[in-house]
Structures are given as C-alpha cells and as structure tokens.
Amino acid sequence: MVIGEAACQVIPAHGSGVASALYAGHLAAKVGASALKQGETSTRALWPYSHKYQSGRGATLACYDVNKLVVESLTNDQLSRLMEYGVMAPEDTWNAAVPKPVSMSLRSLPGRVIGLIKAPDLLGPVVDMGMSIATVKKHYKNYPREYDCEVIKQWKEKAAQIFAPLSKMG
Ligand SMILES: Cc1cc2nc3c(=O)[nH]c(=O)nc-3n(C[C@H](O)[C@H](O)[C@H](O)COP(=O)(O)OP(=O)(O)OC[C@H]3O[C@@H](n4cnc5c(N)ncnc54)[C@H](O)[C@@H]3O)c2cc1C
C-alpha cells in the first residue's frame, strides 16, 4: 500500500498533504490489520484501502486537479476577473482548503452569473471545468471495488483519457 506524498495524495489546489497522509495511513492500517488477522495479505485482500481512498477523498482531490488545471490555463487578466467579478466565490477557497467536494451553494449562484455576464470569455472554461469535474467525480466514485488487473487497467486508461485534454490546456 502506498500512502501520502508517495501516492500523490496532496490537495492539488494548494499542495497540502499532511491530512491526506494521516487519513490514508489510518485507512491503510485498518485494512492491513484486518488482512493480517485473517492471514490473507494478497493485493486482493488489501484492495479495500485503494477502493475506499480513491472513491472518497481521492475523488475529491481529483476534482480539485481539474479545477487547478483549468485555472492554470487562464491568463492573468482572466484570473483577476474570475475573482474580482465573483465567478469564483469565497466558498470555493474554503472548500478547496478543507477539502470539501467541489460544490456551489445556491446563495452564490446569482453573484457568479452576474460575474459571467461581465466576463463572458470565462463561460467556456467554467462550463468545461464543471463538466469535467462531474465526469471525474463519477469515474472515481466507480473506482474498481475488487482487485482485477484488467478492470483496473481500463479504469486507469479512462482516467488518463479524461485528464489528457485538461493537461494540455496549460
Ligand atoms: C515546503 C513545503 C511546505 C508544505 N506545507 C504544508 C502545509 O502547510 N500543510 C500540509 O498539510 N502539507 C504541507 N506540505 C506537504 C506535506 O509536507 C506532505 O504532503 C506530507 O509531509 C506527506 O507526508 P508523507 O509521510 O507521505 O511524506 P514525507 O513527510 O515526505 O515523509 C517521507 C519520509 O520518508 C523518508 N524517506 C524517503 N526515502 C527513504 C528511504 N529510501 N528510506 C528511508 N526513508 C526514506 C524521508 O526522509 C521522509 O522523512 C508541504 C510540503 C513542502 C515541501
């Protein structure tokens, strides 16, 4: 089992990784202890660690990776207007810092819409980001529950396909 920095479990929005490493360590210890108790320490027996992490906190961090890649692709001027006009709301910074799943409160929507009217060039990146986040979230929630080499290979290939256009944006 790989945890923490070695497993790329940092929060993409700001690079913090202590909480993820502690959480993953706790999860790995619980799964490992149970496997040892049953005298079965195969990859299959330890897989619940991977599934639980990737479909939970891993999904949240992957969504912030989308957020990071799209934000990085913007020009300085677009970034300024993203914040100044309220397309990006204070709650986004809070959610990313915790991290809580990427979400938008109903209360923040009018401000964001007004921001997008003032800066229509941001509409494309924001829509792309929202759609990619939904796709990534679904894909990570469906992380293989059981250890099966072929299924995992397919899952990884799909993840790479989803991220490929985003990685090229910057
Ligand atoms: C400058 C900086 C500031 C940061 N600030 C924050 C912050 O404010 N908040 C936050 O949450 N995160 C922060 N992080 C990230 C955080 O430090 C890491 O995410 C976290 O330490 C990961 O914990 P870890 O145990 O996985 O890895 P590490 O803390 O890197 O521990 C790995 C250990 O393994 C040792 N090691 C490596 N190779 C071997 C080997 N072959 N044999 C034996 N030992 C080995 C290393 O010496 C190290 O002690 C920061 C990182 C940096 C670089």
The ligand as an SDF file (V2000), in Angstrom:
LIG
                    3D

 53 58  0  0  0  0  0  0  0  0999 V2000
    7.8280   23.4310    1.6640 C   0  0  0  0  0  0  0  0  0  0  0  0
    6.6220   22.5830    1.9270 C   0  0  0  0  0  0  0  0  0  0  0  0
    5.5930   23.0930    2.6980 C   0  0  0  0  0  0  0  0  0  0  0  0
    4.4610   22.3090    2.9670 C   0  0  0  0  0  0  0  0  0  0  0  0
    3.4530   22.8360    3.7430 N   0  0  0  0  0  0  0  0  0  0  0  0
    2.4030   22.0660    4.0560 C   0  0  0  0  0  0  0  0  0  0  0  0
    1.3790   22.5770    4.9360 C   0  0  0  0  0  0  0  0  0  0  0  0
    1.4220   23.7100    5.4200 O   0  0  0  0  0  0  0  0  0  0  0  0
    0.3480   21.7530    5.2240 N   0  0  0  0  0  0  0  0  0  0  0  0
    0.2640   20.4890    4.7170 C   0  0  0  0  0  0  0  0  0  0  0  0
   -0.7060   19.7810    5.0140 O   0  0  0  0  0  0  0  0  0  0  0  0
    1.2210   19.9940    3.8960 N   0  0  0  0  0  0  0  0  0  0  0  0
    2.2890   20.7390    3.5590 C   0  0  0  0  0  0  0  0  0  0  0  0
    3.2560   20.2450    2.7300 N   0  0  0  0  0  0  0  0  0  0  0  0
    3.1080   18.8800    2.1910 C   0  0  0  0  0  0  0  0  0  0  0  0
    3.4440   17.8430    3.2800 C   0  0  0  0  0  0  0  0  0  0  0  0
    4.7240   18.1100    3.8080 O   0  0  0  0  0  0  0  0  0  0  0  0
    3.4210   16.4210    2.6800 C   0  0  0  0  0  0  0  0  0  0  0  0
    2.2410   16.2250    1.9400 O   0  0  0  0  0  0  0  0  0  0  0  0
    3.4790   15.3840    3.8150 C   0  0  0  0  0  0  0  0  0  0  0  0
    4.6550   15.5950    4.5710 O   0  0  0  0  0  0  0  0  0  0  0  0
    3.4540   13.9830    3.2410 C   0  0  0  0  0  0  0  0  0  0  0  0
    3.7270   13.0540    4.2680 O   0  0  0  0  0  0  0  0  0  0  0  0
    4.4280   11.6880    3.9510 P   0  0  0  0  0  0  0  0  0  0  0  0
    4.5970   10.9920    5.2580 O   0  0  0  0  0  0  0  0  0  0  0  0
    3.6770   10.9920    2.8850 O   0  0  0  0  0  0  0  0  0  0  0  0
    5.8450   12.0550    3.3000 O   0  0  0  0  0  0  0  0  0  0  0  0
    7.0980   12.7800    3.9540 P   0  0  0  0  0  0  0  0  0  0  0  0
    6.6630   13.7150    5.0460 O   0  0  0  0  0  0  0  0  0  0  0  0
    7.8700   13.3430    2.7930 O   0  0  0  0  0  0  0  0  0  0  0  0
    7.8880   11.6070    4.6330 O   0  0  0  0  0  0  0  0  0  0  0  0
    8.6230   10.6610    3.8760 C   0  0  0  0  0  0  0  0  0  0  0  0
    9.8310   10.2790    4.7260 C   0  0  0  0  0  0  0  0  0  0  0  0
   10.4810    9.1610    4.1090 O   0  0  0  0  0  0  0  0  0  0  0  0
   11.8590    9.3840    4.1820 C   0  0  0  0  0  0  0  0  0  0  0  0
   12.4740    8.5770    3.1120 N   0  0  0  0  0  0  0  0  0  0  0  0
   12.4900    8.8020    1.7790 C   0  0  0  0  0  0  0  0  0  0  0  0
   13.1380    7.8290    1.1380 N   0  0  0  0  0  0  0  0  0  0  0  0
   13.5340    6.9460    2.0650 C   0  0  0  0  0  0  0  0  0  0  0  0
   14.2330    5.7260    2.0160 C   0  0  0  0  0  0  0  0  0  0  0  0
   14.6610    5.2070    0.8590 N   0  0  0  0  0  0  0  0  0  0  0  0
   14.4570    5.0830    3.1770 N   0  0  0  0  0  0  0  0  0  0  0  0
   14.0240    5.5880    4.3590 C   0  0  0  0  0  0  0  0  0  0  0  0
   13.3300    6.7350    4.4680 N   0  0  0  0  0  0  0  0  0  0  0  0
   13.1040    7.4140    3.3350 C   0  0  0  0  0  0  0  0  0  0  0  0
   12.0420   10.8770    4.0020 C   0  0  0  0  0  0  0  0  0  0  0  0
   13.2970   11.2870    4.5190 O   0  0  0  0  0  0  0  0  0  0  0  0
   10.8780   11.4060    4.8350 C   0  0  0  0  0  0  0  0  0  0  0  0
   11.1980   11.5640    6.1810 O   0  0  0  0  0  0  0  0  0  0  0  0
    4.3730   20.9980    2.4490 C   0  0  0  0  0  0  0  0  0  0  0  0
    5.4360   20.4820    1.6780 C   0  0  0  0  0  0  0  0  0  0  0  0
    6.5300   21.2660    1.4180 C   0  0  0  0  0  0  0  0  0  0  0  0
    7.6710   20.6750    0.5990 C   0  0  0  0  0  0  0  0  0  0  0  0
  1  2  1  0
  2  3  1  0
  2 52  2  0
  3  4  2  0
  4  5  1  0
  4 50  1  0
  5  6  2  0
  6  7  1  0
  6 13  1  0
  7  8  2  0
  7  9  1  0
  9 10  1  0
 10 11  2  0
 10 12  1  0
 12 13  2  0
 13 14  1  0
 14 15  1  0
 14 50  1  0
 15 16  1  0
 16 17  1  0
 16 18  1  0
 18 19  1  0
 18 20  1  0
 20 21  1  0
 20 22  1  0
 22 23  1  0
 23 24  1  0
 24 25  2  0
 24 26  1  0
 24 27  1  0
 27 28  1  0
 28 29  2  0
 28 30  1  0
 28 31  1  0
 31 32  1  0
 32 33  1  0
 33 34  1  0
 33 48  1  0
 34 35  1  0
 35 36  1  0
 35 46  1  0
 36 37  1  0
 36 45  1  0
 37 38  2  0
 38 39  1  0
 39 40  1  0
 39 45  2  0
 40 41  1  0
 40 42  2  0
 42 43  1  0
 43 44  2  0
 44 45  1  0
 46 47  1  0
 46 48  1  0
 48 49  1  0
 50 51  2  0
 51 52  1  0
 52 53  1  0
M  END
$$$$
